[in-house]
Amino acid sequence: MKTVRAVFEDGVFRPTEPPELPEHSVVEFEPRPLETDPVAPSIGLRDEDWPVTPEAIAQHLARMDRFESLEMTAAEEAEWEAARQARKDLEKSRFEEHAESLRKVWE
């Protein structure tokens, strides 16, 4: 059986081509974003790519030290904090609705 590629959309994995499976087959899979996928690019290092030897760790740390730290201006920080607060307020306003939908799942 060949590998099945799928796109995650609206909470559902949709195969990009018909899989070679009988209808209603139960399958198990571990989602893994493809590095070539522009919709869900891989971010950072995969677990197996982290350095494990002292030399490799030292090289990795040296590469990290070359990056400048992020420093925001007061205006940028205020804008960021306002966006965080707006998101928090939105989530709080939708809490009861979300809680009710979860209650219905368990009834």
C-alpha positions as CSV (number, residue, x, y, z in Angstrom):
1,M,0.0,0.0,0.0
2,K,1.4,3.4,-0.9
3,T,1.6,6.5,1.3
4,V,-1.6,8.6,1.4
5,R,-1.1,12.4,1.4
6,A,-3.9,14.5,2.8
7,V,-4.8,18.1,3.4
8,F,-6.2,19.1,6.9
9,E,-9.1,21.3,6.2
10,D,-12.1,22.3,8.4
11,G,-11.1,19.7,11.0
12,V,-10.9,16.8,8.5
13,F,-8.0,15.1,6.8
14,R,-8.9,15.0,3.0
15,P,-6.7,12.7,0.9
16,T,-5.2,14.4,-2.2
17,E,-6.1,11.3,-4.2
18,P,-8.3,8.3,-3.6
19,P,-6.6,5.9,-1.2
20,E,-6.4,2.2,-2.0
21,L,-8.7,1.1,0.8
22,P,-12.2,-0.4,1.0
23,E,-14.9,1.9,2.2
24,H,-15.3,2.3,6.0
25,S,-11.7,1.0,6.6
26,V,-10.4,2.1,10.0
27,V,-6.8,3.4,9.8
28,E,-4.3,4.8,12.2
29,F,-1.8,7.4,11.2
30,E,0.5,10.0,12.7
31,P,0.2,13.4,10.9
32,R,3.5,14.8,9.7
33,P,3.6,18.1,7.9
34,L,5.6,17.9,4.7
35,E,8.5,20.3,4.4
36,T,7.6,20.9,0.8
37,D,4.0,21.8,1.8
38,P,3.6,25.6,1.6
39,V,0.4,25.5,3.7
40,A,2.0,23.8,6.7
41,P,5.8,24.1,6.5
42,S,8.0,22.4,9.1
43,I,9.2,24.8,11.8
44,G,12.4,24.2,13.6
45,L,14.2,20.9,14.0
46,R,12.7,17.5,13.9
47,D,13.3,15.5,17.1
48,E,15.9,13.3,15.3
49,D,17.8,16.3,14.0
50,W,18.7,17.8,17.4
51,P,22.4,17.7,18.2
52,V,23.4,15.1,20.8
53,T,27.2,15.2,21.0
54,P,29.0,17.9,22.9
55,E,30.6,19.3,19.8
56,A,27.3,19.4,17.9
57,I,25.5,21.1,20.8
58,A,28.3,23.7,21.0
59,Q,28.0,24.4,17.3
60,H,24.2,24.7,17.6
61,L,24.5,27.1,20.5
62,A,27.1,29.2,18.6
63,R,24.6,29.4,15.7
64,M,21.9,30.5,18.1
65,D,24.1,33.2,19.6
66,R,24.5,34.8,16.1
67,F,20.8,35.9,16.2
68,E,19.9,39.2,17.7
69,S,17.4,39.1,20.5
70,L,14.0,40.6,19.8
71,E,13.5,44.0,21.3
72,M,10.2,45.8,20.8
73,T,9.7,49.5,21.0
74,A,7.2,50.8,23.5
75,A,4.6,51.3,20.7
76,E,5.2,47.8,19.4
77,E,4.9,46.3,22.9
78,A,1.6,48.3,23.5
79,E,0.2,47.1,20.1
80,W,1.2,43.5,21.0
81,E,-0.4,43.7,24.4
82,A,-3.6,45.2,23.0
83,A,-3.8,42.3,20.5
84,R,-3.3,39.8,23.3
85,Q,-6.0,41.5,25.4
86,A,-8.4,41.5,22.4
87,R,-7.8,37.8,21.9
88,K,-8.3,37.1,25.6
89,D,-11.6,39.1,25.6
90,L,-12.8,37.2,22.5
91,E,-12.1,33.9,24.0
92,K,-13.8,34.9,27.3
93,S,-16.9,36.1,25.3
94,R,-17.1,32.7,23.6
95,F,-16.5,30.6,26.7
96,E,-20.1,29.8,27.6
97,E,-20.9,28.8,24.0
98,H,-17.9,26.6,23.8
99,A,-18.6,25.0,27.2
100,E,-22.2,24.3,26.2
101,S,-21.0,22.6,23.0
102,L,-18.7,20.4,25.1
103,R,-21.5,19.5,27.5
104,K,-23.6,18.3,24.6
105,V,-20.8,16.0,23.5
106,W,-20.9,14.2,26.8
107,E,-24.7,13.9,27.1
